[in-house]
């Protein structure tokens, strides 16, 4: 992986974030890894899964929440919008609890 010119490596939903970080080292940020099939579940299940992934990824700098692969046609646009709002809110709360939340510049 040393020859790859990238800043972020995407993780498949079958690769735990800790394992992905171990594989790529500290040189790259990682993104992922919600199983896209979870988006067909009720919203409380989706949020529970997203929370667990955020909790695992946010412990170190260089993490971006994302799907662990492509989007299924059955995925609801409304669920995706609600999930996005949840991710932003929960991530802010988690970073604030860690004391690592950067203040927005307002620019």
SEMI-108214 format. One line per 2 residues: number of its first residue (from 1); their letters; for each residue x, y, z of N, C-alpha, C, CB. Coordinates in Angstrom, 2 decimals. Glycine has a CB too. Layout:
% SEMI-108214
NUM> A> X Y Z X Y Z X Y Z X Y Z; ...
This chain:
% SEMI-108214
1> XX> 0.82 -1.20 0.00 0.00 0.00 0.00 0.86 1.26 0.00 -0.93 0.00 1.21; 2.14 1.12 0.23 2.99 2.30 0.31 3.01 3.11 -0.97 4.39 1.90 0.65
3> XX> 2.80 2.49 -2.12 2.85 3.21 -3.38 1.55 3.88 -3.78 3.25 2.28 -4.45; 0.49 3.70 -3.01 -0.81 4.27 -3.34 -0.82 5.76 -3.02 -1.94 3.55 -2.58
5> XX> -1.22 6.55 -4.00 -1.35 7.99 -3.77 -2.80 8.28 -3.41 -0.91 8.82 -5.03; -3.10 8.17 -2.14 -4.44 8.39 -1.62 -4.34 8.93 -0.21 -5.29 7.09 -1.65
7> XX> -5.40 9.56 0.22 -5.48 10.05 1.59 -6.41 9.20 2.44 -5.93 11.50 1.61; -7.42 8.59 1.77 -8.44 7.84 2.47 -8.63 6.49 1.80 -9.78 8.62 2.51
9> XX> -8.78 5.44 2.61 -9.03 4.10 2.12 -10.42 3.68 2.57 -7.94 3.10 2.63; -11.25 3.22 1.63 -12.59 2.74 1.94 -12.56 1.32 2.46 -13.48 2.82 0.72
11> XX> -13.33 1.06 3.51 -13.41 -0.27 4.11 -14.74 -0.92 3.75 -13.24 -0.20 5.64; -14.67 -2.14 3.29 -15.86 -2.93 3.02 -16.57 -3.20 4.34 -15.49 -4.26 2.30
13> XX> -17.87 -3.46 4.28 -18.63 -3.70 5.50 -18.21 -4.97 6.23 -20.10 -3.78 5.17; -17.47 -5.84 5.57 -17.03 -7.08 6.22 -15.69 -6.92 6.94 -16.92 -8.20 5.20
15> XX> -15.08 -5.73 6.84 -13.78 -5.48 7.48 -14.01 -4.54 8.67 -12.75 -4.87 6.47; -13.82 -5.02 9.89 -13.95 -4.14 11.05 -12.98 -2.95 10.94 -13.70 -4.92 12.36
17> XX> -13.37 -1.83 11.47 -12.55 -0.62 11.37 -11.18 -0.84 12.00 -13.26 0.56 12.05; -11.12 -1.47 13.15 -9.82 -1.72 13.79 -8.91 -2.56 12.89 -10.01 -2.43 15.15
19> XX> -9.48 -3.55 12.25 -8.69 -4.39 11.34 -8.26 -3.59 10.11 -9.51 -5.62 10.91; -9.14 -2.77 9.59 -8.78 -1.93 8.45 -7.65 -0.97 8.79 -9.99 -1.14 7.98
21> XX> -7.73 -0.36 9.96 -6.65 0.54 10.40 -5.34 -0.23 10.56 -7.03 1.22 11.74; -5.41 -1.44 11.09 -4.21 -2.26 11.25 -3.59 -2.54 9.88 -4.53 -3.59 11.98
23> XX> -4.41 -2.82 8.91 -3.91 -3.16 7.57 -3.29 -1.97 6.84 -5.03 -3.72 6.74; -3.88 -0.80 6.98 -3.38 0.35 6.21 -2.42 1.23 7.00 -4.53 1.19 5.72
25> XX> -2.37 1.08 8.29 -1.47 1.89 9.11 -2.01 3.29 9.32 -0.10 1.97 8.46; -1.18 4.14 9.89 -1.60 5.49 10.24 -1.48 6.48 9.09 -0.80 5.99 11.40
27> XX> -0.96 6.04 7.97 -0.74 6.96 6.85 -2.06 7.41 6.20 0.14 6.30 5.80; -3.08 6.57 6.28 -4.34 6.84 5.60 -5.49 7.00 6.59 -4.66 5.72 4.62
29> XX> -6.41 7.87 6.23 -7.69 7.89 6.92 -8.50 6.72 6.37 -8.45 9.27 6.72; -9.49 6.28 7.11 -10.35 5.20 6.64 -11.80 5.69 6.62 -10.20 3.95 7.54
31> XX> -12.56 5.09 5.70 -13.99 5.39 5.66 -14.76 4.10 5.48 -14.31 6.39 4.52; -15.95 4.07 6.01 -16.80 2.90 5.91 -17.52 2.74 7.23 -15.99 1.62 5.55
33> XX> -18.06 1.75 7.51 -18.22 0.52 6.80 -19.59 -0.11 7.08 -17.12 -0.44 7.16; -20.64 0.72 7.01 -21.99 0.23 7.24 -22.41 -0.72 6.13 -22.98 1.41 7.34
35> XX> -22.90 -1.89 6.51 -23.44 -2.85 5.56 -24.62 -2.19 4.86 -23.87 -4.19 6.28; -24.58 -2.04 3.53 -25.66 -1.35 2.83 -27.02 -2.04 2.99 -25.34 -1.24 1.37
37> XX> -27.02 -3.33 3.27 -28.27 -4.05 3.46 -29.00 -3.57 4.72 -28.01 -5.54 3.55; -28.26 -3.04 5.67 -28.87 -2.53 6.91 -29.87 -1.42 6.59 -27.77 -2.00 7.88
39> XX> -29.67 -0.72 5.48 -30.58 0.37 5.12 -31.99 -0.11 4.78 -30.02 1.13 3.94; -32.19 -1.42 4.65 -33.53 -1.95 4.42 -34.24 -2.26 5.74 -33.44 -3.21 3.56
41> XX> -33.55 -2.10 6.87 -34.10 -2.37 8.19 -34.88 -1.16 8.70 -32.97 -2.75 9.19; -35.62 -1.33 9.80 -36.27 -0.17 10.44 -35.22 0.84 10.90 -37.14 -0.63 11.63
43> XX> -35.63 2.08 11.01 -34.71 3.17 11.32 -33.99 2.99 12.65 -35.45 4.49 11.34; -34.64 2.41 13.66 -33.95 2.23 14.94 -32.79 1.24 14.81 -34.94 1.74 16.01
45> XX> -32.92 0.24 13.95 -31.84 -0.71 13.70 -30.70 -0.02 12.95 -32.35 -1.94 12.90; -31.06 0.79 11.97 -30.05 1.53 11.19 -29.24 2.43 12.12 -30.73 2.37 10.07
47> XX> -29.91 3.17 12.99 -29.22 4.07 13.92 -28.34 3.30 14.89 -30.23 4.92 14.69; -28.82 2.16 15.37 -28.03 1.34 16.29 -26.73 0.88 15.62 -28.85 0.12 16.76
49> XX> -26.84 0.42 14.38 -25.66 -0.02 13.64 -24.71 1.15 13.36 -26.08 -0.69 12.31; -25.27 2.28 12.96 -24.45 3.47 12.68 -23.72 3.93 13.94 -25.33 4.62 12.13
51> XX> -24.42 3.93 15.06 -23.81 4.34 16.33 -22.63 3.45 16.67 -24.84 4.31 17.47; -22.78 2.13 16.52 -21.69 1.21 16.83 -20.48 1.46 15.93 -22.16 -0.25 16.67
53> XX> -20.73 1.74 14.66 -19.63 2.00 13.72 -18.95 3.32 14.06 -20.15 2.02 12.27; -19.73 4.34 14.34 -19.14 5.64 14.71 -18.31 5.49 15.98 -20.25 6.71 14.92
55> XX> -18.84 4.80 16.97 -18.10 4.59 18.22 -16.77 3.90 17.97 -18.94 3.77 19.20; -16.73 2.97 17.05 -15.49 2.27 16.74 -14.54 3.16 15.95 -15.79 0.99 15.95
57> XX> -15.05 3.92 15.01 -14.18 4.70 14.13 -13.69 6.01 14.69 -14.88 4.96 12.88; -14.50 6.64 15.53 -14.21 8.01 15.96 -13.13 8.09 17.03 -15.48 8.65 16.47
59> XX> -12.73 6.94 17.54 -11.73 6.92 18.60 -10.36 7.43 18.18 -11.59 5.54 19.12; -10.08 7.39 16.88 -8.81 7.89 16.34 -9.11 8.90 15.25 -7.93 6.72 15.79
61> XX> -8.22 9.86 15.05 -8.41 10.82 13.95 -8.39 10.10 12.60 -7.33 11.92 13.99; -9.03 10.69 11.62 -8.97 10.14 10.27 -10.02 9.09 10.01 -7.63 9.55 10.02
63> XX> -11.25 9.35 10.43 -12.34 8.43 10.14 -13.50 9.18 9.51 -12.79 7.70 11.43; -14.07 8.57 8.46 -15.24 9.12 7.77 -16.30 8.03 7.73 -14.87 9.62 6.33
65> XX> -17.47 8.31 8.26 -18.56 7.34 8.18 -19.01 7.23 6.73 -19.75 7.75 9.10; -19.28 6.00 6.30 -19.76 5.76 4.95 -20.32 4.36 4.88 -18.62 5.95 3.90
67> XX> -20.93 4.05 3.75 -21.35 2.68 3.51 -20.11 1.85 3.26 -22.34 2.59 2.31; -20.22 0.56 3.50 -19.11 -0.35 3.27 -19.10 -0.89 1.85 -19.15 -1.49 4.24
69> XX> -19.99 -0.42 1.02 -20.05 -0.82 -0.38 -21.15 0.01 -1.02 -20.32 -2.37 -0.55; -21.55 -0.33 -2.22 -22.57 0.43 -2.95 -23.93 0.42 -2.29 -22.70 -0.11 -4.34
71> XX> -24.82 1.18 -2.86 -26.17 1.37 -2.34 -27.15 0.45 -3.09 -26.61 2.85 -2.46; -28.00 -0.25 -2.35 -29.01 -1.09 -2.97 -30.15 -0.22 -3.50 -29.55 -2.13 -1.97
73> XX> -30.77 -0.61 -4.61 -31.91 0.15 -5.14 -33.07 0.24 -4.15 -32.40 -0.47 -6.44; -33.17 -0.74 -3.24 -34.25 -0.75 -2.26 -34.07 0.28 -1.14 -34.37 -2.13 -1.65
75> XX> -32.93 0.89 -1.08 -32.66 1.86 -0.01 -33.59 3.07 -0.16 -31.17 2.32 -0.02; -34.16 3.47 0.93 -35.09 4.60 0.95 -34.32 5.92 1.05 -36.08 4.46 2.12
77> XX> -34.65 6.86 0.18 -34.03 8.18 0.23 -34.34 8.87 1.56 -34.53 9.05 -0.95; -35.54 8.67 2.07 -35.90 9.28 3.35 -35.05 8.71 4.50 -37.40 9.06 3.64
79> XX> -34.81 7.40 4.47 -33.97 6.79 5.49 -32.54 7.31 5.39 -33.98 5.25 5.37; -32.05 7.49 4.17 -30.69 8.02 3.98 -30.58 9.43 4.53 -30.31 8.00 2.50
81> XX> -31.59 10.25 4.30 -31.59 11.62 4.83 -31.60 11.60 6.35 -32.80 12.41 4.30; -32.45 10.75 6.92 -32.52 10.66 8.38 -31.21 10.13 8.97 -33.70 9.76 8.81
83> XX> -30.63 9.14 8.30 -29.35 8.60 8.74 -28.27 9.67 8.71 -28.93 7.41 7.87; -28.23 10.46 7.66 -27.23 11.53 7.55 -27.35 12.51 8.71 -27.38 12.27 6.21
85> XX> -28.56 12.92 9.02 -28.77 13.82 10.16 -28.33 13.18 11.46 -30.24 14.22 10.25; -28.65 11.91 11.64 -28.25 11.20 12.85 -26.73 11.13 12.97 -28.84 9.78 12.87
87> XX> -26.06 10.82 11.87 -24.59 10.71 11.87 -23.96 12.04 12.29 -24.07 10.28 10.47; -24.44 13.13 11.71 -23.89 14.45 12.06 -24.11 14.75 13.54 -24.53 15.55 11.19
89> XX> -25.32 14.54 14.02 -25.63 14.84 15.42 -24.85 13.94 16.38 -27.13 14.68 15.67; -24.88 12.64 16.13 -24.21 11.71 17.04 -22.69 11.91 17.03 -24.55 10.27 16.66
91> XX> -22.12 12.16 15.88 -20.68 12.39 15.78 -20.26 13.64 16.55 -20.25 12.52 14.31; -21.04 14.71 16.42 -20.74 15.93 17.19 -20.77 15.64 18.69 -21.74 17.06 16.85
93> XX> -21.78 14.91 19.13 -21.89 14.57 20.55 -20.71 13.71 21.01 -23.22 13.83 20.83; -20.33 12.74 20.20 -19.22 11.86 20.56 -17.90 12.63 20.62 -19.10 10.70 19.55
95> XX> -17.67 13.52 19.66 -16.44 14.32 19.67 -16.42 15.29 20.84 -16.30 15.08 18.34; -17.57 15.88 21.14 -17.65 16.80 22.28 -17.36 16.05 23.58 -19.04 17.47 22.35
97> XX> -17.87 14.84 23.70 -17.62 14.04 24.90 -16.14 13.70 25.05 -18.45 12.75 24.86; -15.45 13.54 23.91 -14.01 13.26 23.94 -13.19 14.53 24.14 -13.59 12.57 22.64
99> XX> -13.83 15.67 23.97 -13.12 16.94 24.06 -12.31 17.24 22.81 -12.21 16.93 25.25; -12.66 16.61 21.70 -11.90 16.81 20.46 -12.70 17.53 19.37 -11.44 15.48 19.93
101> XX> -13.88 18.05 19.71 -14.70 18.74 18.73 -14.08 20.08 18.41 -16.14 18.92 19.25; -13.78 20.30 17.12 -13.25 21.58 16.68 -14.40 22.55 16.48 -12.44 21.41 15.37
103> XX> -14.22 23.75 16.90 -15.24 24.78 16.73 -15.29 25.19 15.27 -14.96 26.00 17.63; -16.52 25.35 14.73 -16.67 25.80 13.36 -16.28 27.27 13.28 -18.12 25.59 12.86
105> XX> -15.60 27.62 12.18 -15.08 28.98 12.06 -16.17 29.99 11.68 -13.98 29.02 11.02; -17.26 29.54 11.09 -18.31 30.47 10.69 -17.98 31.22 9.42 -18.58 31.45 11.78
107> X> -16.91 30.81 8.74 -16.50 31.49 7.51 -17.35 31.01 6.37 -15.02 31.26 7.20
